[in-house]
Amino acid sequence: MGESVAPPSASPGAIASARPRVELGVLRNGLGSIRNLELLIKSIKVGQKGLFAAVSAVHADCASMIASVQGIARALAELGVEPGCAERLSSTLTSSLDDLEGMLAGAVDAGRLSVAQRLRLERDLARCARELGATIPLVSLIERASWPHPSEHTPLDFVYASSAERPDQKSVTVYKSPELDTSGHAVNVDLEAAKMLVALGVALLLDGKPEAHPQLGFELQPGSALVTTIRLGEPVGTRLAISALRLAAPSMLCAEAAARSLGGRFEYDRGARGVCIYWPLS
């Protein structure tokens, strides 16, 4: 799906390099600047001059961030990502950035920050940072899921391992049932995409129930279909640190599209508070 065609003599590396790349560096750097500005606005130690300079700098970055979203949309289309999913991601990012540019433009045009503007910016910057911070990982998920299947299968144990490995990375605790035995089972999917799907399933279950205890399960269905189950239960079993993802408007759409791109299926039963991830048959 969306793979570049290379001549028979081309090496695998040449084929990989010819694939469209989704460049997220500009957005990630911009998100960092937005979060720094949010901290500056909350600080009583930062004077009007320094704060206005920071506001102007982030406002100046908005044009390049908006342009980068257009490049992301093109790359997703070239990768063969489902049009509805790609359009929803790009529109969500563009809407957040347009709002950001508009709110900062008022302060830049005025030449100073009033107390009322400062309070509004403090509120609106936090919202914008949340939206961008929740949507950027979804772009990464969709890109990874669109890659060709790996040449070797990924042990299911790896998918169930902790995904928050850096000390500074936000995580949530998930419990792997002591009866769960995934040894000997493997799936033909990208490991990072698989882990992100699990993390997204956990985020959906914890929405509105942040103190709940997600439990990772596993089922082998007729036809050798492997299914990861995530449900809320008791804090029993092996503790895992799963990457903490925020939910965004396109989260569910992206989870379903990513699973289909991997050759599987993602189901969320809101009433039963359960998630099933059906991995592709080997």
C-alpha positions in Angstrom: 0.0 0.0 0.0 1.6 3.2 -1.2 5.0 1.5 -1.6 7.6 3.0 -3.9 8.4 0.8 -6.9 12.1 0.2 -7.4 13.9 -1.6 -10.2 14.8 -5.3 -9.4 18.5 -4.3 -8.9 17.6 -1.8 -6.2 18.7 -2.7 -2.7 16.2 -2.8 0.2 17.9 0.3 1.5 17.2 2.2 -1.7 13.6 1.1 -1.7 13.2 2.3 1.9 14.8 5.6 1.2 12.5 6.2 -1.7 9.4 5.9 0.5 7.8 9.3 1.5 8.8 10.5 4.9 6.5 12.2 7.4 8.6 15.0 8.8 7.5 15.9 12.3 10.5 17.8 13.5 9.0 21.3 12.9 5.8 20.4 14.8 7.7 18.8 17.7 10.0 21.8 18.0 7.1 24.1 17.7 5.2 22.2 20.4 8.2 22.6 22.7 8.2 26.4 22.1 4.5 26.5 22.9 5.0 24.7 26.2 7.9 27.0 27.1 5.8 30.0 26.4 3.0 28.6 28.5 5.5 28.3 31.4 6.8 31.9 30.8 3.2 33.3 30.9 2.6 31.6 34.2 5.8 33.0 35.8 5.6 36.3 37.7 9.3 36.7 37.2 9.1 37.3 33.5 8.7 40.9 32.5 6.6 42.4 29.8 9.5 42.8 27.3 10.8 39.3 27.6 7.3 37.8 27.5 6.4 39.8 24.4 9.5 38.7 22.6 8.6 35.1 23.3 5.1 35.6 22.1 6.4 37.2 18.9 8.9 34.3 18.3 6.2 31.6 18.6 3.8 33.6 16.4 6.6 33.8 13.8 6.9 30.0 13.9 3.3 29.4 13.2 3.7 29.8 9.4 6.3 27.1 9.2 4.3 24.8 11.4 1.2 25.2 9.2 3.3 24.6 6.1 4.7 21.5 7.6 1.2 20.1 8.1 0.6 20.5 4.4 3.8 18.5 3.8 2.6 15.8 6.3 -0.7 15.6 4.5 1.0 15.0 1.2 3.3 12.4 2.6 0.4 10.5 4.2 -1.4 10.5 0.9 1.7 9.2 -0.9 2.0 6.4 1.7 -1.5 5.3 0.9 -3.1 6.2 4.3 -6.8 6.1 4.2 -8.0 9.5 2.9 -10.5 10.0 5.7 -7.9 9.4 8.4 -5.2 11.6 6.7 -7.7 14.4 6.2 -8.9 14.3 9.8 -5.3 14.4 11.1 -4.3 17.3 8.9 -7.5 19.3 9.6 -7.1 18.8 13.4 -3.5 20.0 13.3 -4.3 22.9 11.0 -7.2 24.0 13.2 -5.1 24.1 16.3 -2.3 26.0 14.6 -4.7 28.5 13.0 -6.2 29.2 16.4 -2.7 29.6 17.9 -1.7 32.0 15.2 -4.8 34.0 15.6 -4.6 34.3 19.4 -0.9 35.3 19.2 -1.5 37.8 16.4 -3.7 39.9 18.6 -0.9 40.4 21.1 1.7 41.0 18.4 -0.4 43.6 16.7 -1.1 45.4 20.0 2.6 45.6 20.7 2.1 44.6 24.3 0.3 42.1 26.5 -2.5 43.3 28.7 -3.5 41.4 31.9 -6.6 40.1 30.1 -4.6 38.9 27.1 -2.1 37.2 29.4 -4.8 35.3 31.2 -6.5 34.3 27.9 -3.2 33.1 26.4 -2.4 31.1 29.5 -5.7 29.2 29.0 -5.5 28.9 25.2 -1.9 27.9 25.0 -2.5 25.0 27.4 -5.4 23.8 25.2 -3.3 24.1 22.0 -0.4 22.2 23.6 -2.8 19.4 24.6 -4.3 19.1 21.2 -1.0 19.1 19.3 0.6 16.8 21.9 -2.2 14.3 21.5 -2.3 14.5 17.7 1.4 14.3 16.8 1.8 10.7 18.1 -1.2 9.7 16.0 0.6 10.8 12.9 3.6 8.7 13.9 1.3 5.7 14.5 -0.3 6.0 11.1 3.0 6.4 9.4 4.5 3.3 11.1 1.4 1.2 10.3 1.7 2.1 6.6 5.2 0.6 6.4 5.7 -2.8 4.7 5.4 -5.7 7.0 8.8 -6.6 8.6 10.6 -9.6 7.1 10.6 -11.3 10.5 7.8 -11.9 12.9 7.6 -9.9 16.2 7.3 -12.0 19.4 4.0 -11.1 21.2 6.1 -10.9 24.4 7.8 -7.8 22.9 4.4 -6.2 22.2 3.4 -6.8 25.8 6.6 -5.4 27.2 6.8 -1.9 28.8 6.7 0.8 26.2 7.7 3.7 28.4 11.4 3.1 28.8 12.9 6.6 29.4 12.8 8.0 32.9 11.3 11.3 31.7 8.6 9.6 29.7 5.1 9.8 31.1 3.6 6.4 31.7 0.6 4.6 33.1 0.7 1.3 34.9 -0.9 -1.7 33.2 -1.1 -5.2 34.6 -0.3 -8.4 32.6 -2.3 -11.3 33.9 -0.2 -13.9 35.7 -2.0 -16.6 33.7 -1.1 -14.9 30.5 1.3 -17.0 28.4 2.3 -15.4 25.1 5.5 -17.4 24.6 5.7 -19.0 21.2 3.3 -16.6 19.6 4.4 -13.9 17.1 2.8 -11.3 14.9 3.9 -9.9 11.5 3.6 -6.2 12.4 5.9 -3.3 13.1 6.7 -3.4 16.9 6.4 0.3 17.5 3.1 0.5 15.8 1.8 -2.4 17.8 2.9 -0.9 21.1 1.3 2.4 20.2 -2.0 0.6 19.4 -1.9 -1.0 22.8 -1.1 2.4 24.5 -4.0 4.0 22.6 -6.3 1.2 23.8 -5.2 1.9 27.3 -5.8 5.6 26.9 -9.4 5.0 25.6 -10.2 2.8 28.7 -8.7 5.3 31.2 -10.6 8.2 29.7 -12.8 9.5 32.6 -11.4 6.7 34.8 -7.8 7.7 35.5 -7.5 5.7 38.7 -8.7 2.4 37.1 -6.4 -0.6 36.5 -6.1 -1.8 32.9 -5.4 -5.5 32.4 -3.7 -6.9 29.4 -5.1 -10.2 28.1 -4.6 -12.6 25.2 -6.8 -14.9 23.2 -6.1 -17.4 20.5 -9.2 -17.6 18.3 -10.2 -20.2 15.7 -8.0 -19.9 12.7 -5.0 -19.0 14.9 -6.0 -15.4 15.1 -4.2 -13.6 17.9 -6.2 -11.1 19.9 -4.9 -8.7 22.5 -7.6 -7.7 25.0 -7.5 -4.7 27.4 -10.0 -4.4 30.1 -10.4 -2.7 33.5 -9.8 -5.0 36.5 -7.9 -5.6 39.7 -4.2 -4.6 40.1 -3.0 -8.1 39.9 -0.1 -9.5 37.8 3.1 -8.2 36.3 3.3 -4.4 36.3 4.1 -2.8 33.0 4.8 0.9 32.2 2.9 1.8 29.1 3.4 5.1 27.3 0.7 7.6 28.4 -1.1 9.0 25.4 -3.6 11.8 25.5 -6.8 11.4 23.4 -7.5 13.7 20.5 -10.5 14.0 18.2 -9.1 11.6 15.6 -7.8 9.0 18.1 -10.4 6.3 17.5 -10.4 6.8 13.8 -6.6 6.5 13.7 -6.6 3.4 15.9 -9.0 1.7 13.5 -7.2 2.8 10.4 -3.8 1.8 11.7 -5.0 -1.6 12.7 -6.5 -2.1 9.2 -3.2 -0.9 7.6 -1.4 -3.6 9.7 -3.8 -6.2 8.4 -5.8 -6.5 11.6 -8.7 -4.8 13.4 -9.2 -2.5 16.4 -12.4 -2.6 18.4 -13.5 -0.5 21.4 -16.6 -1.4 23.3 -17.4 1.8 25.3 -20.2 0.2 27.2 -18.2 -2.8 28.4 -15.0 -0.7 28.7 -13.0 -3.2 26.7 -10.6 -3.1 23.7 -9.8 -5.9 21.3 -6.8 -5.7 18.9 -7.0 -8.4 16.3 -3.5 -9.0 14.8 -3.1 -10.2 11.2 -2.9 -13.9 10.6 0.7 -15.1 9.9 
